[in-house]
Amino acid sequence: MKELKHLNKYFKKYGSKLLVGIFITVIARVFQLIMPSYVKKSIEVVEGFIKEDLLKSEAKEMLMEYILIIVGAALLSGFFTFLMRQTIINISRYIEYDLKNEVFDHYQLLSLNFYKKNRTGDLMNRISEDVNQVRLYGGPAIMYGIQTLTLFVCLVPLMFIKAPTLAMYALLPLPILSILIYQISKVIHRRSTKVQEFLSTLSTFSQESFSGISVIKAYALEPKINLEMEALALEGKKKSMALAKVNAWFFPLMILLIGISNIFVIYVGGQQYINGEIESIGIIAEFILYVNMLTWPVAVVGWVTSIVQRAEASQKRINQFLQERPSIINTATEESEIGGKIEFKNVTFTYEDTNIVALNDISFTINKGETVAIIGKTGSGKSTILDLIARLYDIDSGQILIDDVPIKELNLNSLRKSIGAVPQDAFLFSDSIKNNIKFGKQDSTDEEIIAVAKKAVVHQNIMGFTHQYETVLGERGITLSGGQKQRVSIARALLKDPQIYLFDDCLSAIDTETEEKILNQLKNESKNKTTLIVSHRVSSAKNADRILVIEDGKLIQQGTHEELNSTDGYYKALYTNQLSEKEK
């Protein structure tokens, strides 16, 4: 259970409520223990009446009194059991809430490399299914564990005080049960781990299938995907059935052993009564009730053990991610003032997951308020430059300076708040168009949203929808076309009004006429703002203050459009080629 030590901080947090729950549990069980002794007394009253030791009126009066006590004790036990569940089960929900938030907060801290190495389905399964398994440990397992412990501590000594020999025979099967539970629990732990790990695989496959449903349909791959899903489901069923078969041994074994205890009580108790070793047959009835009161707690021992084993396996999987350290560390505690000057000094960067050298000893300076375009072939390192400016990765060697300060010395939150980024693959959330634009500035007004939508030349498109700005988009913005998604993303960045704009080929799905309109708007908006525009099109770059040409991670050309177009090289060839294509 060492992995479950992670939850101790939550038990400490809700310690007072847990203590109240434990106290209520003890009270509920104490009232439950009152009933068997009064059942015994009731039988003794009947025996006394049969032997003519009691008058009929006295016997009736005593029986009514004992019945009322039994009913009252049962009601009070039920009431306190209700309070027990309301207290301890609620604590498990609080722990579930806190743990999910802790995992999600940690997910957000982790760097991009982590998300490249781990699948979305696995991440989702650990924050949902695994956390739910842990919740069962934090609630039902503790509640029933305390309940069982209270009954054993109170009931076993009471049985030995009343009839030692009978108690010994009644409890004889319990050590055997303990050994069986221990052996079965080890098997459950192994199989639970396999089931939880496989659920991640199944979640990942399902998530990827749903996300890529358009590709699946376009290639008519439904039969193939169905077969793969069927194979996965079959394997999952086998693993779950293997676990279920072991779990299925618990209750039959417990009921069998409790049944043996009842037989011992009836046989040994009957022998003792016949031999005059016990005075009343009521003690036998009392012990049968005691043994049956132990039935559920003993059965729960196995169930609780199973819960704990599954929770331990799940918490171990959660801890694996919680122990992951982000590679990007915020070293500055105080806020940093960001102006917008950017300088790369002999920067080299290699992607850890692919070992591809994206940038190789590259140097350049972008002054505050300057608009710079970055041109180059696919895979030349253009987008990497933008990622490094936002410090999504740390470089291998060299230095990146923002306002003449090393980027690692800046407050990470301040840096990213000062950046308005529009990625190449525009990501929109399954929310209204208005809220997607507001993502750039949560406290913005409707007027501000409409204004930036007009600047991004997407307002007319939005007004054409039935619900206009309240139109709810499908997952990843699937409701919109590629160009509309890019323009909504541009509006989002404009609304943020940052010091630095990073546009990563965000006009690739837009026609040249609309592109020209957007570029003119961006030129007005980006005055006194540092702007970087990554593009494959010369039309997007030619009006920039300066153009950087990147090839294989190296800076091969830089200058204005006129300077580069007057010199033979990559840029002039690209411009001539694109100009001829446009004329066709």
MOUR-V942444 format. One line per field, one symbol per residue. ss: DSSP state (H for helix, E for strand, L for the rest). A space follows every 50 residues. Layout:
ss=???
This chain:
ss=LHHHHHHHHHHHHLHHHHHHHHHHHHHHHHHHHHHHHHHHHHHHHHHHHH LLLLLHHHHHHHHHHHHHHHHHHHHHHHHHHHHHHHHHHHHHHHHHHHHH HHHHHHHHHLLHHHHHHLLHHHHHHHHHHHHHHHHHHHHHHHHHHHHHHH HHHHHHHHHHHHLHHHHHHHHHHHHHHHHHHHHHHHHHHHHHHHHHHHHH HHHHHHHHHHHLHHHHHHLLLHHHHHHHHHHHHHHHHHHHHHHHHHHHHH HHHHHHHHHHHHHHHHHHHHHHHHLLLLLLLHHHHHHHHHHHHHHHHHHH HHHHHHHHHHHHHHHHHHHHHHLLLLLLLLLLLLLLLLLLLEEEEEEEEE LLLLLLEEEEEEEEEELLLLEEEEEELLLLLHHHHHHHHLLLLLLLEEEE EELLEEHHHLLHHHHHHLEEEELLLLLLLLLEHHHHHHLLLLLLLHHHHH HHHHHLLLHHHHHLLLLHHHLELLHHHLLLLHHHHHHHHHHHHHHHLLLE EEEELLLLLLLHHHHHHHHHHHHHHLLLLEEEEEELLHHHHLLLLEEEEE ELLEEEEEELHHHHHLLLLHHHHHHHHHHHHHHL
